[in-house]
Amino acid sequence: MVLTFDEKGKTPIKQFEGRKWCVEKKYFIPERQKVKGVVNLFAARNLHSGKFHYKFYDFKNSFIVIDFFSYLLDIYSDKTIYIILDNWSCHRSNAVKAFVDLHPRIKLVYLPFCASWLNDIERDFSIIERCVFRNSNFTSVREMMNATIQFIENDPSFNGKSS
């Protein structure tokens, strides 16, 4: 989910065309959603416990991939971590490769090109998009982040309480 603000952070600079379910008429009606900022959600799921780990960033590059890997290393300080990745250029950057070389507990597993559907985290992202973002009109990035956090913390499938 990418949202965009102007340089002052107040005026929406882009609008997305969308649709909203109209209960009275029982069909979708056109609706515009204003874009109000930028935020990126990075996430990982522990396949053994089902625990969902996530962080928000306001930009995308190799250094936030490294920061997220460091976050996972801190959480699982005594375990080898296998991370399943798509072929996004930041996942394959020299900076990430150098970080992984310096941290032998991290093992990277790259999926084939154009096969993001093999990665379970994409299913989690689609659930968040469907349940939190779709047909929403948040007034700020902070409001959207709080709604996302509340959903992740309260949904049993995201906190390791269901399989």
C-alpha positions, 0 to 999 in steps of 0.5 A, spaced: 500 500 500 503 506 497 500 513 499 503 519 497 503 527 500 506 533 497 512 536 500 509 539 506 505 533 508 498 536 508 495 537 501 493 530 497 497 530 490 493 524 487 487 521 488 485 513 486 479 511 483 475 506 487 468 503 488 464 503 494 458 498 496 452 501 496 447 497 501 441 501 499 442 500 491 445 493 492 451 495 487 458 498 487 458 506 486 464 510 484 468 513 489 475 517 490 480 516 495 485 521 496 492 519 497 495 522 504 502 519 505 507 514 504 508 508 508 511 501 507 509 495 511 515 490 511 513 483 515 515 476 516 512 470 519 515 465 523 512 458 520 513 454 526 509 459 531 505 463 526 507 469 529 507 475 525 513 480 525 512 487 522 515 494 521 513 500 518 518 504 513 517 511 509 521 509 504 524 503 500 531 501 499 536 496 501 538 499 508 531 498 510 531 490 508 538 490 512 534 494 518 528 488 518 533 483 518 537 486 524 530 486 527 529 479 526 536 477 528 534 480 535 528 477 536 531 470 534 538 471 537 539 464 538 536 461 531 538 460 524 533 464 520 531 462 513 528 468 510 523 467 503 524 472 498 521 475 492 526 477 487 525 485 488 532 488 486 533 491 494 533 483 496 538 482 491 543 488 492 550 488 494 549 491 501 544 485 503 549 480 500 554 483 504 550 483 510 548 476 510 555 474 509 557 478 515 551 474 519 551 467 517 545 465 521 541 468 516 539 464 510 536 467 504 531 463 499 529 466 493 523 464 489 523 464 482 521 470 478 514 472 477 512 467 482 510 471 488 504 467 489 509 462 492 510 466 498 505 466 504 507 473 506 503 475 500 497 472 502 498 476 509 498 482 505 492 481 501 488 479 508 491 486 510 489 490 504 482 487 504 480 487 511 484 494 513 485 498 506 479 497 501 474 502 501 477 506 507 479 513 507 484 514 513 485 522 514 493 520 516 498 515 515 498 515 522 491 513 522 492 507 517 498 505 521 494 504 527 488 501 524 493 496 521 497 495 528 490 494 531 488 489 526 494 485 526 494 485 534 487 482 534 486 478 528 488 470 531 491 468 524 496 474 525 498 473 532 500 465 532 493 463 535 491 459 529 494 456 523 
